[in-house]
Structures are given as structure tokens and as C-alpha cells.
Amino acid sequence: MYSIKSISVLTGLGVETLRAWERRYQVIAPRREAGGHRTYSQQDLEKLTLLANLTRQGHAISKVSGLDIEQLQKLANGAEEQVEHKNQFSEQIVEALLHYRIDRCEQLLKRALISSEPLIYVRDILAPALVHVGQLWHEGKINIAQEHIFSASVKRILLSMVNNVHNLSANRASMLFATPSGEPHEFGLLMSSLLAAEQQYNCYYLGADVPAFDIVEATKKLEVNIVVLSLLKSPSDPETMIQLNAVMEALSQTEVTIWLAGRGVSCWLSQKPMVPSNCDLIADFDDFHNKALQWRHIN
């Protein structure tokens, strides 16, 4: 038998997520010990592991919670084949760009977005394509014009989709997305905003290279719940570190939660003896997706 903490470690699901899934979707019915503590069987662990993997691949827990282990396994096997197909789609997008087929490139991007869950689109199609394009540019195989055209297409499509997915509502939790001054990379933010919009968060997108004062003022004026900051440059510019610390200090006495993501976070961590209590680190898009889901369930 397993404790809830052991299940959390083995599946990568937060304790609150496990409780929420049990309460809202009845995915499993763990036994209760005399003291009220939950205990889980090997079969419970197997089912929760499958559910965790499928939700990371973009399946909504509400759609898969009622399936048994055999059905979940079949779905998981199909999902692996789907990921391979999505990777091929990414290669087609890059191939179109190499031949200046911008119309074809945008067509593929839009088609993939329509046919995929947002998490799969972000993780398995768009992110690999962005990395591939960046590598081609560094290798001199595409020019800066092609790279800029592709970047503009991606930004236009993502912002359009975020705006179409949701309407702002006072009854919803909200996220603000920005990078501090000196940090120009914003695609991680853009893709995260799509994931947040799909989960019905209000999304306020400030973009890249925003001064700390403006981030803080917007956060307070808009009454934002979560501020998502991205740091991709590693090491980050000294000014970026100053600006990030200013945001942290200004929001330290508020109820605002700060999520930090990107390679540059390790540089900031090396200068801090401990992470502030209102700050959480985001490992990747799966982690962002799951934390957004968990935050909404417990707040």
C-alpha cells in the first residue's frame, strides 16, 4: 500500500491535485486508515500514472477520468503515435519556411492548432519548430528575414488564439505574463498564455522587456492572481536581475503568486539564499499546465 505522499512522488501529481481528482472526478477510491489517512493500492498507482501521463499529453482529466486501466492504456499507446505524427508536422513547418512558403507555414501552424489539444500543440509542435528554426539561423541555413517572418507568424497566431479562447471575466482567476527589462525572449510566455487561456484564466500579456515598475503597477491595477515571468538568457543581464528582484520585493507583502520559468532562473537562484514564499518555479510546459490546473482547484 502507498501513502498519498508516495503516490505524489511516483506520479508527479501534487497532493492537492490527487485530492481534487478524487473529489471532483472519482478517479479512484483510496482506502482510509483508522486515522483517516488515505492508502493506495498498486492498481491505484497504475491508473494514476496513466492519467498523469495522458493529462501531460493534453487530455482533459474530465474526459479520461471515467476510463478503466485497459482503456487508458490503449489511449496512451495511441497518444505516443500521435506525438510522432506531430513531430513530423513540425518538420513540415520548417521545410515550408526554408522555401519561403510563408502561406504554407501559416496554414500548417493553424491546422495543427485546430487539430491538437493546446498542450500538445505547444509542447510537441510549436516548441520543437521554434528550436529548429533557431538552430537553422545560428547555422546560417536560414537568414534573419526568414526567422523574423516565422516569429511574427507564430506571435500573431498565438495572440489571436488567446483572444479567441476566452473573454475577460471578473469571476475568473487571472495571470499576467511578462519578461523583466533586458530579457527579449517571449515565446515561452506566449505559449504559456495559450495554456492558461484554455483553462479559462484571464490572461494579461505585457510581452518582453518590461520594467519592474510597470509589471508591479499592472499587477496591482488589474488585481492579478499570478504573475508569470520568463528568463531565457543564461546568464541573465545584471539589469534583468535587478528588475526581477524589484518585482519580487514589491509583491512580497501581497497575495500575488509569482511563477518563474526559463533557463535564466538558475542564474537568479545562484544569487538567492532561498526562494521567496510567494514564488514557485516552473520546470516546463507540462509543469505549467499542471500547476495552473492545481491552483484553480485549490483557490
C-alpha positions in Angstrom: 0.0 0.0 0.0 1.1 3.5 -0.7 0.6 6.8 1.2 -0.6 9.9 -0.7 2.9 11.4 -0.5 4.4 8.3 -2.1 1.8 8.4 -4.8 2.6 12.1 -5.4 6.3 11.4 -5.8 5.8 8.4 -8.1 3.3 10.0 -10.4 4.5 13.6 -10.3 1.0 14.8 -9.3 0.6 17.2 -6.5 -1.1 16.1 -3.3 -3.8 18.7 -3.8 -4.3 17.5 -7.4 -4.8 14.0 -6.2 -7.4 15.1 -3.7 -9.1 17.2 -6.3 -9.3 14.4 -8.8 -10.7 12.1 -6.1 -13.3 14.7 -5.0 -14.4 16.0 -8.4 -13.9 13.0 -10.8 -13.9 10.0 -8.5 -10.9 8.6 -10.4 -10.1 6.2 -7.6 -11.4 5.4 -4.1 -8.4 5.0 -1.8 -8.8 3.1 1.5 -8.9 5.1 4.7 -6.9 4.0 7.7 -8.2 4.4 11.3 -6.7 7.9 11.5 -8.3 8.9 8.2 -5.1 8.7 6.1 -5.5 7.6 2.5 -3.8 4.5 1.3 -3.4 3.5 -2.3 -3.1 0.1 -4.0 -0.8 -1.0 -6.8 -3.7 -0.7 -9.2 -4.4 2.8 -8.0 -0.8 3.7 -8.7 -1.0 2.2 -12.2 -4.2 4.1 -13.0 -3.0 7.4 -11.6 0.3 7.1 -13.5 -1.6 6.6 -16.8 -3.9 9.6 -16.0 -0.9 11.8 -15.2 0.9 10.9 -18.4 -2.3 11.4 -20.5 -3.1 14.8 -19.0 0.5 15.9 -19.6 -0.1 15.0 -23.3 -3.0 17.3 -23.4 -6.0 15.1 -22.5 -8.5 16.8 -20.2 -8.9 14.9 -16.9 -12.7 15.3 -17.2 -12.6 13.3 -20.4 -10.4 10.4 -19.2 -11.3 10.1 -15.6 -14.1 7.6 -16.2 -11.9 5.2 -18.2 -10.6 1.9 -16.8 -6.9 0.9 -16.8 -7.2 -1.1 -20.1 -8.9 1.8 -21.8 -6.4 4.3 -20.5 -3.5 2.1 -21.8 -5.0 1.9 -25.3 -5.4 5.7 -25.2 -1.8 6.1 -24.0 -0.5 3.9 -26.9 -2.4 6.0 -29.4 -1.1 9.2 -27.9 2.5 8.0 -28.5 1.8 7.5 -32.1 0.1 11.0 -32.2 3.2 12.6 -30.8 5.3 11.1 -33.6 2.8 12.5 -36.1 3.0 15.9 -34.5 6.9 15.9 -34.7 6.6 15.2 -38.5 4.2 18.1 -38.7 6.8 20.3 -37.1 9.3 19.3 -39.7 6.9 20.2 -42.5 6.5 23.7 -41.0 10.3 24.2 -41.0 10.5 22.9 -44.6 7.9 25.4 -45.7 9.9 28.2 -44.1 13.1 27.2 -45.8 11.4 27.6 -49.2 9.8 31.0 -48.3 6.4 29.3 -48.3 5.1 31.6 -45.6 1.5 30.9 -46.7 2.1 27.2 -46.3 3.9 27.7 -43.0 0.9 29.6 -41.5 -1.5 27.1 -42.9 0.3 24.3 -41.2 0.6 26.2 -37.9 -3.2 26.9 -37.9 -4.1 23.4 -39.0 -2.1 21.9 -36.2 -3.6 24.3 -33.7 -7.1 23.4 -34.7 -6.4 19.6 -34.6 -4.5 19.4 -31.4 -5.0 20.0 -27.7 -3.2 23.2 -26.6 -0.6 21.4 -24.5 0.3 19.0 -27.4 0.4 21.9 -29.8 2.7 23.9 -27.6 5.0 21.1 -26.4 5.1 18.8 -29.5 4.7 21.1 -32.5 5.4 24.7 -31.8 8.3 24.5 -29.3 10.3 22.0 -31.4 9.7 24.1 -34.5 10.9 27.3 -32.7 14.1 25.4 -31.5 14.7 24.0 -35.0 14.3 27.5 -36.7 16.7 28.9 -34.1 19.3 26.3 -34.8 19.0 26.8 -38.6 19.5 30.5 -38.1 22.6 30.0 -35.9 24.0 27.6 -38.5 23.4 30.1 -41.3 20.9 27.9 -43.1 18.1 30.5 -43.0 18.5 34.2 -42.9 17.3 36.7 -40.4 14.3 37.7 -42.6 13.0 34.1 -42.6 13.5 33.9 -38.8 11.6 37.2 -38.3 8.8 36.2 -40.6 8.3 32.9 -38.8 8.4 34.7 -35.4 5.8 37.2 -36.5 3.6 34.4 -37.8 3.8 32.5 -34.5 3.2 35.6 -32.4 0.2 36.6 -34.5 -1.4 33.2 -34.4 -0.9 32.7 -30.6 -2.2 36.1 -29.6 -5.2 35.7 -31.9 -5.9 32.2 -30.3 -5.6 33.5 -26.8 -8.1 36.3 -27.6 -10.5 33.9 -29.2 -10.4 31.2 -26.4 -11.7 33.4 -23.6 -13.4 36.6 -22.7 -12.3 38.6 -19.6 -14.5 37.9 -16.6 -14.3 39.3 -13.1 -15.2 35.8 -11.8 -12.1 34.1 -13.1 -8.6 33.9 -11.8 -6.0 35.9 -13.7 -2.4 35.7 -14.9 -0.1 38.4 -16.1 2.7 37.5 -18.5 6.0 39.4 -18.9 9.7 39.3 -19.1 11.8 41.8 -17.0 13.9 44.5 -18.6 16.8 43.1 -20.6 15.1 39.8 -21.4 13.9 39.8 -25.0 12.7 36.2 -25.4 8.9 35.9 -25.1 7.8 32.8 -26.9 7.6 30.7 -23.8 5.3 33.3 -22.3 3.1 33.3 -25.4 2.7 29.5 -25.4 2.0 29.6 -21.6 -0.6 32.2 -22.1 -2.4 29.9 -24.6 -2.4 27.1 -22.0 -3.7 29.4 -19.3 -6.5 30.8 -21.6 -7.5 27.2 -22.4 -8.0 26.7 -18.7 -10.2 29.8 -18.5 -7.8 32.1 -16.8 -8.0 35.8 -17.6 -4.7 36.5 -19.4 -2.9 39.9 -19.5 0.0 39.7 -21.9 2.6 42.5 -21.4 5.3 40.9 -23.5 9.1 41.2 -23.3 11.5 43.7 -21.8 9.1 45.3 -19.3 10.4 47.5 -16.4 9.7 46.2 -12.9 7.6 49.3 -12.0 5.3 48.7 -14.9 4.9 45.0 -14.1 4.0 45.7 -10.5 1.7 48.6 -11.3 -0.2 46.4 -13.9 -0.4 43.6 -11.4 -2.0 45.7 -8.8 -4.3 47.7 -11.0 -5.6 44.5 -12.8 -5.8 42.6 -9.5 -3.8 39.7 -10.9 -3.5 36.5 -9.0 -0.4 35.0 -10.7 2.5 36.8 -12.4 4.3 34.6 -14.9 7.9 35.8 -15.6 10.3 34.2 -18.1 14.1 34.3 -18.1 15.7 32.6 -21.0 19.1 34.3 -21.2 21.7 32.5 -19.2 23.5 34.1 -17.6 20.9 36.9 -17.4 21.9 40.6 -17.7 22.7 42.2 -14.4 19.9 44.7 -15.1 17.4 41.9 -15.5 18.4 40.5 -12.1 17.9 44.0 -10.6 14.5 44.3 -12.2 13.4 40.8 -11.2 14.4 41.4 -7.6 12.4 44.7 -7.6 9.3 42.8 -8.7 9.8 40.2 -6.0 10.3 42.9 -3.3 7.3 45.0 -4.4 5.0 42.0 -4.4 6.4 40.2 -1.3 3.7 41.6 1.0 0.8 40.9 -1.3 -1.2 37.7 -2.0 0.1 37.6 -5.6 1.9 34.4 -6.6 4.9 34.6 -8.9 5.9 31.8 -11.3 9.4 31.8 -12.7 10.3 29.8 -15.8 13.3 29.5 -18.2 17.0 28.7 -18.2 17.9 32.0 -16.7 16.2 31.2 -13.4 19.2 29.1 -12.3 21.3 32.3 -12.5 18.9 34.1 -10.3 18.7 31.2 -7.8 22.5 31.2 -7.5 22.3 34.7 -6.0 19.4 34.0 -3.6 19.8 32.1 -0.3 16.2 30.9 -0.6 13.1 31.2 -2.9 10.5 33.7 -1.6 7.4 32.1 -0.1 5.1 33.6 -2.8 7.4 32.3 -5.7 7.1 29.0 -7.5 9.5 27.6 -10.2 8.1 26.2 -13.4 10.1 23.4 -15.0 8.4 23.1 -18.4 5.0 23.3 -20.2 3.7 20.2 -18.5 4.6 21.6 -15.1 2.9 24.9 -16.0 -0.2 23.2 -17.2 -0.5 21.0 -14.1 0.2 23.9 -11.7 -2.4 26.0 -13.4 -4.9 23.2 -13.1 -3.9 22.6 -9.4 -4.1 26.3 -8.5 -7.6 26.7 -9.9 -8.8 23.6 -7.9 -7.5 24.8 -4.5 -8.3 28.5 -4.8 
